Amino acid sequence: MEPPKPDSSPKYLWNPLSEDYHTAYDSKPYTVRSLEISEFPAYIANKIAKNLAQYIVLKRGVKTNYEDEYNAALEEITVKL
């Protein structure tokens, strides 16, 4: 039996910051440009989204509850078409 293949359907992320966000997945560099929507395979976008949401919360500063602010940032950056 073969292992399941990663979800490679497209997923879109929005970077609300005034700076590009750089990260890596499986040793490959990826960039989510400032104030732009970027397209990635879903399995990569999911990982980038988690990291970008954490970065946004830390960049803005935690004001009340980290988990609520993280979930709000995750919702903000995930583009629904």
C-alpha positions in Angstrom: 0.0 0.0 0.0 1.4 3.4 -1.0 1.6 6.2 1.5 -0.9 9.0 1.0 0.2 11.8 -1.4 0.3 15.4 0.0 -2.5 17.7 -1.1 -1.1 19.6 -4.0 -4.2 21.5 -4.8 -3.6 25.3 -4.9 -4.1 27.4 -1.7 -3.6 31.1 -1.4 -2.1 33.2 1.4 -2.2 36.9 2.0 0.6 38.7 3.7 -0.8 41.8 5.5 2.6 43.0 6.7 4.7 45.8 5.1 7.6 43.3 4.6 8.1 40.1 2.7 7.9 36.9 4.7 10.6 34.4 3.9 10.6 30.8 5.1 11.6 27.3 4.0 9.9 24.0 3.6 11.8 20.8 3.0 15.0 22.9 2.6 13.4 25.0 -0.2 13.0 28.7 0.2 9.5 30.4 -0.2 8.4 34.0 0.0 5.1 35.5 0.7 5.4 39.0 -0.7 4.2 42.0 1.3 0.6 43.0 0.7 0.2 40.4 -2.0 -1.6 37.0 -2.4 0.7 34.1 -3.1 -0.2 30.6 -4.4 1.3 27.4 -3.0 0.4 23.7 -3.0 -1.9 23.2 0.0 0.5 21.0 2.0 3.2 23.8 1.8 0.7 26.6 2.3 -0.6 25.0 5.5 2.9 25.0 7.0 3.7 28.5 5.8 0.3 29.8 7.1 1.1 28.5 10.6 4.5 30.1 10.7 3.3 33.4 9.2 0.4 33.6 11.7 2.8 33.1 14.6 5.1 35.7 13.1 2.3 38.2 12.7 1.2 37.8 16.3 4.7 38.2 17.6 5.4 41.2 15.3 2.2 42.9 16.4 2.6 42.0 20.0 0.2 39.8 22.0 -2.4 42.1 23.4 -4.9 39.8 25.1 -4.8 36.0 24.4 -2.2 34.4 22.1 -4.4 31.6 20.9 -7.3 34.0 19.9 -4.8 36.4 18.2 -3.1 33.5 16.4 -6.5 32.1 15.1 -7.4 35.7 14.0 -4.1 36.0 12.1 -4.6 32.6 10.5 -8.1 33.6 9.4 -6.7 37.0 8.0 -4.0 35.4 5.9 -6.0 32.5 4.5 -7.6 33.6 1.2 -10.9 31.9 0.4 -11.9 31.9 -3.3 
